[in-house]
Amino acid sequence: MISKRKIKGIIITGSSFKLTKKEHFEKFSFIIYYLNKLHVPVYGICFGCQFLNLIYGGTLKDNKKFICEDIDFSDYDAKCPLLKNTTTTTTTTPTKFHYCFSDIVIPNKNTDVRVIASIIYKNKKIDCGFEFEKNRVYGSMFHPEYYENTQIIFKNFYEICKKW
């Protein structure tokens, strides 16, 4: 039975697959069809973010070491609708997000991809939040589902979907 409800948004979740391996990318390439066909807001988490980055012409760099810990943003765009109400300067304990990845997202500099959040890890700046298409396609290398106080990201994405 075909539902009369319309899809309002898509979330591409994390995975243990490494997209630096071509055969793993090919297994998920069907997602590209749905992204183009439905034209709704999309949010990619970790693997989903890496996948979106490849679709939008970026590359991945194997970090060689697995990053799996809680880290606060070193820099973020507080005006980005996805990150609304995530970190405040009025608290002594900023929101920490959970990360688990080894492939670092390198966006294509010749596109309109915008970095919306970064972290400092072992004295290196790593971009961890992206807006691949203005007000519609987002990606994060952090896992907002991990902690109750970071799940605000899902509410924010829901609000983005309602406006779309």
DRENPA-3360 file (N, C-alpha, C; in nm, 2 decimals, always signed):
BEGIN
1 = MISKRKIK = +0.08/-0.12/+0.00/+0.00/+0.00/+0.00/+0.09/+0.12/+0.00 ~ +0.06/+0.22/-0.08/+0.13/+0.34/-0.09/+0.07/+0.44/+0.01 ~ +0.15/+0.50/+0.09/+0.11/+0.60/+0.19/+0.08/+0.73/+0.13 ~ -0.02/+0.80/+0.18/-0.05/+0.93/+0.13/+0.03/+1.04/+0.20 ~ +0.11/+1.00/+0.30/+0.20/+1.09/+0.37/+0.32/+1.12/+0.28 ~ +0.36/+1.25/+0.28/+0.48/+1.28/+0.21/+0.60/+1.28/+0.30 ~ +0.71/+1.24/+0.24/+0.84/+1.24/+0.31/+0.88/+1.39/+0.33 ~ +0.91/+1.42/+0.45/+0.95/+1.56/+0.48/+1.10/+1.58/+0.50;
9 = GIIITGSS = +1.17/+1.47/+0.52/+1.32/+1.48/+0.53/+1.38/+1.34/+0.54 ~ +1.51/+1.34/+0.52/+1.58/+1.21/+0.52/+1.70/+1.22/+0.62 ~ +1.72/+1.12/+0.70/+1.84/+1.12/+0.78/+1.92/+0.99/+0.74 ~ +2.05/+1.02/+0.70/+2.14/+0.91/+0.67/+2.23/+0.88/+0.79 ~ +2.21/+0.77/+0.85/+2.28/+0.74/+0.97/+2.42/+0.70/+0.96 ~ +2.48/+0.67/+1.07/+2.62/+0.62/+1.08/+2.63/+0.47/+1.03 ~ +2.75/+0.43/+1.01/+2.77/+0.29/+0.97/+2.92/+0.26/+1.00 ~ +2.95/+0.13/+1.01/+3.09/+0.09/+1.03/+3.16/+0.08/+0.90;
17 = FKLTKKEH = +3.10/+0.10/+0.78/+3.16/+0.09/+0.65/+3.26/+0.21/+0.64 ~ +3.37/+0.19/+0.57/+3.46/+0.30/+0.53/+3.44/+0.33/+0.39 ~ +3.40/+0.45/+0.36/+3.37/+0.50/+0.22/+3.50/+0.52/+0.14 ~ +3.62/+0.51/+0.21/+3.74/+0.52/+0.13/+3.76/+0.39/+0.05 ~ +3.68/+0.29/+0.08/+3.68/+0.17/+0.00/+3.57/+0.18/-0.10 ~ +3.61/+0.17/-0.23/+3.51/+0.20/-0.34/+3.39/+0.10/-0.33 ~ +3.41/-0.02/-0.30/+3.30/-0.12/-0.30/+3.19/-0.08/-0.19 ~ +3.24/-0.01/-0.08/+3.14/+0.03/+0.02/+3.06/+0.15/-0.04;
25 = FEKFSFII = +3.12/+0.24/-0.11/+3.05/+0.35/-0.17/+2.94/+0.30/-0.26 ~ +2.98/+0.20/-0.35/+2.89/+0.15/-0.45/+2.76/+0.09/-0.38 ~ +2.78/+0.03/-0.27/+2.67/-0.04/-0.20/+2.56/+0.06/-0.16 ~ +2.60/+0.19/-0.14/+2.50/+0.29/-0.09/+2.47/+0.39/-0.20 ~ +2.51/+0.37/-0.32/+2.49/+0.47/-0.42/+2.34/+0.49/-0.46 ~ +2.26/+0.39/-0.43/+2.11/+0.40/-0.45/+2.05/+0.53/-0.38 ~ +2.12/+0.57/-0.27/+2.07/+0.68/-0.19/+2.07/+0.81/-0.28 ~ +2.16/+0.82/-0.37/+2.17/+0.94/-0.46/+2.04/+0.95/-0.54;
33 = YYLNKLHV = +1.99/+0.84/-0.58/+1.86/+0.85/-0.66/+1.75/+0.92/-0.57 ~ +1.74/+0.87/-0.45/+1.63/+0.93/-0.36/+1.66/+1.07/-0.32 ~ +1.78/+1.11/-0.30/+1.82/+1.24/-0.27/+1.77/+1.34/-0.38 ~ +1.80/+1.30/-0.51/+1.76/+1.38/-0.62/+1.61/+1.38/-0.65 ~ +1.55/+1.26/-0.63/+1.41/+1.24/-0.67/+1.32/+1.31/-0.57 ~ +1.35/+1.30/-0.44/+1.26/+1.36/-0.34/+1.28/+1.51/-0.31 ~ +1.40/+1.55/-0.32/+1.43/+1.70/-0.30/+1.37/+1.75/-0.17 ~ +1.41/+1.69/-0.06/+1.37/+1.73/+0.07/+1.49/+1.75/+0.16;
41 = PVYGICFG = +1.48/+1.81/+0.28/+1.60/+1.83/+0.36/+1.66/+1.69/+0.40 ~ +1.79/+1.70/+0.41/+1.87/+1.57/+0.43/+1.97/+1.61/+0.54 ~ +1.99/+1.51/+0.64/+2.09/+1.52/+0.74/+2.17/+1.39/+0.75 ~ +2.30/+1.40/+0.72/+2.38/+1.29/+0.73/+2.47/+1.29/+0.86 ~ +2.46/+1.18/+0.93/+2.54/+1.17/+1.06/+2.66/+1.07/+1.03 ~ +2.78/+1.12/+1.06/+2.90/+1.05/+1.05/+2.92/+0.98/+0.91 ~ +2.89/+0.86/+0.90/+2.90/+0.79/+0.77/+2.81/+0.87/+0.67 ~ +2.69/+0.91/+0.71/+2.60/+0.98/+0.62/+2.66/+1.11/+0.58;
49 = CQFLNLIY = +2.74/+1.18/+0.67/+2.81/+1.30/+0.63/+2.92/+1.28/+0.53 ~ +2.99/+1.17/+0.56/+3.10/+1.13/+0.46/+3.04/+1.10/+0.33 ~ +2.93/+1.03/+0.32/+2.86/+1.00/+0.20/+2.82/+1.12/+0.12 ~ +2.75/+1.21/+0.19/+2.71/+1.34/+0.13/+2.83/+1.42/+0.08 ~ +2.94/+1.42/+0.15/+3.06/+1.49/+0.11/+3.11/+1.44/-0.02 ~ +3.11/+1.30/-0.04/+3.15/+1.25/-0.17/+3.05/+1.28/-0.28 ~ +2.92/+1.28/-0.25/+2.82/+1.32/-0.35/+2.84/+1.46/-0.40 ~ +2.88/+1.55/-0.30/+2.90/+1.69/-0.34/+3.04/+1.72/-0.38;
57 = GGTLKDNK = +3.11/+1.62/-0.42/+3.24/+1.64/-0.49/+3.36/+1.65/-0.39 ~ +3.34/+1.62/-0.27/+3.45/+1.62/-0.17/+3.53/+1.49/-0.17 ~ +3.63/+1.48/-0.08/+3.71/+1.36/-0.06/+3.71/+1.33/+0.09 ~ +3.76/+1.21/+0.11/+3.79/+1.16/+0.25/+3.93/+1.13/+0.27 ~ +3.98/+1.17/+0.39/+4.12/+1.14/+0.42/+4.12/+1.04/+0.54 ~ +4.19/+0.93/+0.52/+4.20/+0.83/+0.63/+4.29/+0.88/+0.74 ~ +4.23/+0.91/+0.85/+4.31/+0.96/+0.97/+4.41/+0.86/+1.03 ~ +4.40/+0.73/+0.99/+4.48/+0.62/+1.04/+4.44/+0.59/+1.18;
65 = KFICEDID = +4.40/+0.68/+1.26/+4.36/+0.65/+1.40/+4.22/+0.69/+1.41 ~ +4.15/+0.60/+1.49/+4.01/+0.61/+1.51/+3.99/+0.72/+1.62 ~ +3.90/+0.82/+1.59/+3.87/+0.92/+1.69/+3.73/+0.87/+1.75 ~ +3.73/+0.84/+1.88/+3.61/+0.80/+1.95/+3.61/+0.86/+2.09 ~ +3.55/+0.99/+2.10/+3.55/+1.05/+2.23/+3.46/+1.17/+2.22 ~ +3.44/+1.24/+2.33/+3.35/+1.36/+2.34/+3.44/+1.48/+2.33 ~ +3.40/+1.57/+2.24/+3.47/+1.69/+2.21/+3.38/+1.81/+2.19 ~ +3.41/+1.92/+2.25/+3.33/+2.04/+2.22/+3.37/+2.11/+2.09;
73 = FSDYDAKC = +3.28/+2.19/+2.03/+3.32/+2.26/+1.91/+3.43/+2.36/+1.95 ~ +3.53/+2.38/+1.86/+3.62/+2.49/+1.88/+3.57/+2.61/+1.81 ~ +3.48/+2.59/+1.71/+3.43/+2.70/+1.63/+3.30/+2.64/+1.57 ~ +3.19/+2.72/+1.57/+3.07/+2.68/+1.51/+2.98/+2.80/+1.47 ~ +2.89/+2.78/+1.38/+2.80/+2.89/+1.33/+2.67/+2.88/+1.41 ~ +2.66/+2.97/+1.51/+2.54/+2.97/+1.60/+2.41/+3.01/+1.52 ~ +2.43/+3.07/+1.41/+2.31/+3.11/+1.33/+2.26/+3.00/+1.23 ~ +2.34/+2.89/+1.22/+2.30/+2.78/+1.14/+2.18/+2.71/+1.21;
81 = PLLKNTTT = +2.06/+2.69/+1.13/+1.94/+2.63/+1.19/+1.97/+2.50/+1.25 ~ +2.06/+2.42/+1.20/+2.08/+2.28/+1.25/+2.15/+2.29/+1.39 ~ +2.23/+2.39/+1.42/+2.30/+2.40/+1.54/+2.24/+2.49/+1.65 ~ +2.12/+2.54/+1.62/+2.05/+2.63/+1.71/+2.04/+2.57/+1.85 ~ +2.07/+2.65/+1.95/+2.06/+2.61/+2.09/+2.15/+2.49/+2.13 ~ +2.27/+2.47/+2.07/+2.35/+2.36/+2.10/+2.46/+2.40/+2.20 ~ +2.52/+2.52/+2.19/+2.62/+2.56/+2.28/+2.60/+2.70/+2.32 ~ +2.62/+2.73/+2.45/+2.60/+2.87/+2.50/+2.72/+2.92/+2.56;
89 = TTTTTPTK = +2.75/+3.04/+2.55/+2.86/+3.11/+2.61/+2.84/+3.14/+2.76 ~ +2.71/+3.13/+2.80/+2.68/+3.16/+2.94/+2.70/+3.05/+3.03 ~ +2.72/+2.93/+2.98/+2.74/+2.82/+3.08/+2.89/+2.78/+3.09 ~ +2.93/+2.73/+3.20/+3.07/+2.69/+3.22/+3.10/+2.56/+3.15 ~ +3.00/+2.48/+3.12/+3.02/+2.35/+3.06/+2.95/+2.35/+2.92 ~ +3.02/+2.38/+2.82/+2.96/+2.38/+2.68/+2.92/+2.24/+2.64 ~ +2.83/+2.23/+2.55/+2.78/+2.10/+2.50/+2.90/+2.03/+2.44 ~ +2.92/+1.90/+2.48/+3.02/+1.82/+2.41/+2.94/+1.72/+2.32;
97 = FHYCFSDI = +3.00/+1.69/+2.21/+2.94/+1.60/+2.11/+3.02/+1.47/+2.11 ~ +2.96/+1.36/+2.08/+3.03/+1.23/+2.07/+3.07/+1.21/+1.92 ~ +3.20/+1.17/+1.91/+3.26/+1.14/+1.77/+3.31/+1.00/+1.77 ~ +3.29/+0.93/+1.66/+3.35/+0.80/+1.64/+3.38/+0.78/+1.49 ~ +3.50/+0.81/+1.44/+3.53/+0.81/+1.30/+3.68/+0.80/+1.28 ~ +3.72/+0.76/+1.16/+3.86/+0.77/+1.12/+3.88/+0.84/+0.98 ~ +3.77/+0.85/+0.90/+3.78/+0.92/+0.77/+3.74/+1.06/+0.79 ~ +3.83/+1.15/+0.76/+3.80/+1.30/+0.78/+3.74/+1.35/+0.65;
105 = VIPNKNTD = +3.64/+1.44/+0.66/+3.57/+1.50/+0.55/+3.65/+1.62/+0.50 ~ +3.68/+1.62/+0.37/+3.75/+1.73/+0.30/+3.65/+1.78/+0.19 ~ +3.58/+1.89/+0.22/+3.48/+1.94/+0.12/+3.56/+1.99/-0.01 ~ +3.49/+1.98/-0.12/+3.53/+2.04/-0.24/+3.53/+2.19/-0.23 ~ +3.64/+2.26/-0.24/+3.65/+2.40/-0.22/+3.59/+2.48/-0.34 ~ +3.56/+2.41/-0.45/+3.50/+2.48/-0.57/+3.34/+2.47/-0.56 ~ +3.29/+2.43/-0.45/+3.14/+2.42/-0.44/+3.10/+2.52/-0.33 ~ +2.97/+2.52/-0.31/+2.91/+2.61/-0.20/+2.90/+2.54/-0.07;
113 = VRVIASII = +2.97/+2.43/-0.05/+2.97/+2.36/+0.08/+3.03/+2.46/+0.19 ~ +2.96/+2.47/+0.30/+3.00/+2.56/+0.40/+3.03/+2.48/+0.53 ~ +3.14/+2.51/+0.59/+3.17/+2.44/+0.72/+3.09/+2.52/+0.83 ~ +3.02/+2.44/+0.91/+2.94/+2.51/+1.02/+2.99/+2.47/+1.16 ~ +3.08/+2.38/+1.17/+3.14/+2.35/+1.30/+3.28/+2.28/+1.28 ~ +3.37/+2.31/+1.38/+3.50/+2.25/+1.38/+3.54/+2.21/+1.52 ~ +3.63/+2.12/+1.53/+3.69/+2.08/+1.66/+3.84/+2.09/+1.65 ~ +3.90/+2.09/+1.76/+4.05/+2.08/+1.77/+4.08/+1.94/+1.83;
121 = YKNKKIDC = +4.15/+1.86/+1.75/+4.19/+1.72/+1.80/+4.34/+1.70/+1.78 ~ +4.40/+1.68/+1.89/+4.55/+1.67/+1.89/+4.62/+1.78/+1.82 ~ +4.58/+1.90/+1.86/+4.63/+2.03/+1.80/+4.60/+2.05/+1.65 ~ +4.51/+1.97/+1.60/+4.47/+1.99/+1.46/+4.33/+2.03/+1.45 ~ +4.30/+2.13/+1.36/+4.16/+2.16/+1.34/+4.09/+2.06/+1.24 ~ +3.98/+2.01/+1.28/+3.91/+1.92/+1.20/+3.77/+1.97/+1.18 ~ +3.73/+1.99/+1.05/+3.59/+2.03/+1.03/+3.49/+1.92/+1.05 ~ +3.38/+1.94/+1.13/+3.30/+1.83/+1.17/+3.15/+1.86/+1.14;
129 = GFEFEKNR = +3.11/+1.98/+1.09/+2.97/+2.01/+1.06/+2.97/+2.08/+0.92 ~ +2.87/+2.04/+0.84/+2.87/+2.10/+0.70/+2.73/+2.13/+0.66 ~ +2.72/+2.23/+0.58/+2.60/+2.26/+0.50/+2.63/+2.24/+0.36 ~ +2.59/+2.13/+0.30/+2.62/+2.10/+0.16/+2.54/+2.17/+0.06 ~ +2.42/+2.20/+0.10/+2.33/+2.28/+0.01/+2.25/+2.37/+0.11 ~ +2.25/+2.50/+0.08/+2.19/+2.60/+0.17/+2.05/+2.56/+0.22 ~ +2.04/+2.56/+0.35/+1.91/+2.53/+0.42/+1.84/+2.40/+0.38 ~ +1.92/+2.30/+0.33/+1.85/+2.18/+0.29/+1.93/+2.05/+0.32;
137 = VYGSMFHP = +2.06/+2.05/+0.30/+2.14/+1.93/+0.31/+2.26/+1.96/+0.41 ~ +2.26/+1.89/+0.52/+2.35/+1.91/+0.63/+2.42/+1.77/+0.66 ~ +2.54/+1.79/+0.72/+2.61/+1.67/+0.77/+2.69/+1.70/+0.89 ~ +2.70/+1.60/+0.98/+2.79/+1.61/+1.10/+2.87/+1.49/+1.12 ~ +2.99/+1.51/+1.17/+3.07/+1.39/+1.20/+3.05/+1.35/+1.35 ~ +2.97/+1.43/+1.42/+2.93/+1.39/+1.56/+2.80/+1.32/+1.56 ~ +2.77/+1.25/+1.67/+2.65/+1.17/+1.69/+2.56/+1.24/+1.78 ~ +2.46/+1.31/+1.74/+2.37/+1.38/+1.83/+2.28/+1.29/+1.91;
145 = EYYENTQI = +2.26/+1.17/+1.86/+2.18/+1.07/+1.93/+2.24/+1.02/+2.06 ~ +2.37/+1.04/+2.08/+2.45/+0.98/+2.19/+2.41/+1.03/+2.32 ~ +2.39/+1.16/+2.34/+2.35/+1.22/+2.46/+2.22/+1.30/+2.46 ~ +2.15/+1.30/+2.57/+2.02/+1.36/+2.57/+2.03/+1.51/+2.54 ~ +2.13/+1.58/+2.59/+2.14/+1.73/+2.56/+2.19/+1.76/+2.42 ~ +2.24/+1.66/+2.34/+2.27/+1.69/+2.20/+2.17/+1.65/+2.10 ~ +2.06/+1.59/+2.16/+1.95/+1.55/+2.07/+1.87/+1.67/+2.02 ~ +1.90/+1.79/+2.06/+1.84/+1.91/+2.01/+1.86/+1.92/+1.86;
153 = IFKNFYEI = +1.97/+1.86/+1.81/+1.99/+1.86/+1.67/+1.88/+1.80/+1.59 ~ +1.82/+1.70/+1.64/+1.71/+1.63/+1.57/+1.58/+1.72/+1.57 ~ +1.56/+1.79/+1.68/+1.45/+1.89/+1.69/+1.47/+2.00/+1.59 ~ +1.60/+2.05/+1.58/+1.63/+2.15/+1.48/+1.61/+2.10/+1.34 ~ +1.65/+1.98/+1.31/+1.63/+1.92/+1.18/+1.48/+1.91/+1.15 ~ +1.41/+1.87/+1.24/+1.26/+1.86/+1.23/+1.20/+2.00/+1.19 ~ +1.25/+2.10/+1.26/+1.20/+2.24/+1.23/+1.24/+2.28/+1.09 ~ +1.36/+2.24/+1.04/+1.40/+2.27/+0.91/+1.31/+2.20/+0.81;
161 = CKKW = +1.27/+2.07/+0.84/+1.18/+1.99/+0.75/+1.04/+2.06/+0.74 ~ +0.99/+2.10/+0.86/+0.86/+2.16/+0.86/+0.86/+2.29/+0.77 ~ +0.96/+2.37/+0.77/+0.97/+2.49/+0.69/+0.98/+2.46/+0.55 ~ +1.04/+2.35/+0.51/+1.07/+2.32/+0.37/+0.93/+2.29/+0.31;
% end
